[in-house]
Amino acid sequence: MFIYFKLIKNLFYVFFFNLLFQEVNINLETTKMLFNTNCLACHSNGSNLIIPEKSLKKDVLKSNGMNTIDAISYQILNGKNGMPAFGGRLTTNEIKNIANYVLKESEKNFEE
C-alpha cells in the first residue's frame, strides 16, 4: 500500500511540475497572424489607440508591471478598461503565445 501511495505521489509531482514549467510552443508566423487578427486594430506597431500612454513598448510595459508572460496573458484573458477579454475567443496556448510574441516584439519596440 505504501509503495502505491509513493508511486501516485511521485506521478502527481511529475505531472504537476511538467504543467507548471511547460514551455510555450511558439510558432512565430502563426502567432503573428493571431496578433494581427485579434490585436492589431488597437495595437498597430505596439501602440495603443484606446489609451495611448499604455502602449506595448518595452519601457511602458515595464513601468506598468506588464513585462511578463503571466501579466500580459492575464490582461489578454480578462481584459481591462478599454480592452476586451479574449478568454472566450482564444485558447490558453494562443494567449500565452501572443503574450510571448508581445514581449519579444517589445524588446525592439515593435520595429522590424
C-alpha positions as CSV (number, residue, x, y, z in Angstrom):
1,M,0.0,0.0,0.0
2,F,2.8,2.4,0.9
3,I,4.6,1.7,-2.4
4,Y,1.4,2.6,-4.3
5,F,1.0,5.8,-2.4
6,K,4.6,6.8,-3.1
7,L,4.1,6.0,-6.8
8,I,1.0,8.0,-7.0
9,K,2.6,10.9,-5.2
10,N,5.6,10.8,-7.5
11,L,3.4,10.7,-10.6
12,F,1.5,13.7,-9.3
13,Y,4.6,15.7,-8.8
14,V,6.0,14.8,-12.2
15,F,2.6,15.8,-13.8
16,F,2.2,19.0,-11.8
17,F,5.8,20.2,-12.4
18,N,5.5,19.3,-16.1
19,L,2.5,21.5,-16.4
20,L,3.9,24.3,-14.2
21,F,7.2,24.6,-16.1
22,Q,6.0,23.6,-19.6
23,E,7.4,25.8,-22.3
24,V,5.0,27.6,-24.6
25,N,5.4,26.3,-28.1
26,I,5.6,29.4,-30.2
27,N,5.3,29.4,-33.9
28,L,6.2,33.0,-34.9
29,E,4.2,33.2,-38.1
30,T,1.1,31.7,-36.6
31,T,1.4,33.8,-33.5
32,K,2.0,37.0,-35.6
33,M,-1.2,36.1,-37.5
34,L,-3.1,35.7,-34.2
35,F,-1.8,39.0,-33.0
36,N,-2.7,40.7,-36.3
37,T,-6.2,39.2,-36.3
38,N,-7.0,39.9,-32.7
39,C,-4.8,42.8,-31.5
40,L,-3.7,44.9,-34.5
41,A,-6.8,47.1,-34.7
42,C,-5.8,48.7,-31.3
43,H,-2.1,47.8,-31.1
44,S,-0.6,48.6,-34.5
45,N,3.2,49.0,-34.2
46,G,2.9,48.4,-30.5
47,S,0.8,51.5,-29.9
48,N,-2.5,51.7,-28.0
49,L,-5.3,53.5,-29.9
50,I,-7.6,53.5,-26.9
51,I,-5.2,54.6,-24.1
52,P,-2.1,55.9,-25.9
53,E,0.1,56.1,-22.8
54,K,-0.3,52.4,-22.3
55,S,1.5,51.1,-25.4
56,L,3.2,47.8,-25.8
57,K,6.7,49.4,-25.9
58,K,9.2,47.8,-23.6
59,D,9.6,50.7,-21.1
60,V,5.9,51.2,-20.9
61,L,5.2,47.6,-20.3
62,K,7.8,47.6,-17.6
63,S,6.6,50.7,-15.9
64,N,3.0,49.3,-15.8
65,G,4.1,45.9,-14.4
66,M,3.1,44.2,-17.7
67,N,6.6,42.9,-18.7
68,T,6.0,39.2,-18.0
69,I,4.1,36.5,-19.9
70,D,1.8,35.9,-16.9
71,A,0.9,39.6,-16.7
72,I,0.2,40.0,-20.4
73,S,-1.7,36.7,-20.5
74,Y,-3.9,37.8,-17.6
75,Q,-4.7,41.1,-19.5
76,I,-5.5,39.2,-22.7
77,L,-7.6,36.7,-20.9
78,N,-9.6,39.1,-18.7
79,G,-9.4,42.5,-20.5
80,K,-9.3,45.8,-18.6
81,N,-10.5,49.3,-19.2
82,G,-11.0,49.6,-23.0
83,M,-9.5,46.2,-23.8
84,P,-12.0,43.4,-24.2
85,A,-11.4,39.9,-22.7
86,F,-10.3,37.3,-25.2
87,G,-10.7,34.4,-22.8
88,G,-13.7,33.1,-24.7
89,R,-12.1,33.6,-28.2
90,L,-8.6,32.3,-27.7
91,T,-7.2,29.1,-26.2
92,T,-4.8,29.3,-23.3
93,N,-2.0,28.3,-25.5
94,E,-2.8,31.0,-28.1
95,I,-3.0,33.6,-25.3
96,K,0.4,32.5,-23.9
97,N,1.9,32.6,-27.4
98,I,0.6,36.1,-28.1
99,A,2.0,37.2,-24.7
100,N,5.3,35.8,-25.6
101,Y,5.1,37.5,-29.0
102,V,4.3,40.9,-27.4
103,L,7.3,40.5,-25.1
104,K,9.7,39.6,-27.9
105,E,8.4,42.5,-30.1
106,S,8.5,44.9,-27.2
107,E,12.3,44.3,-26.9
108,K,12.7,46.0,-30.3
109,N,9.7,48.4,-29.7
110,F,7.7,46.6,-32.5
111,E,10.2,47.8,-35.1
112,E,11.2,45.3,-37.8
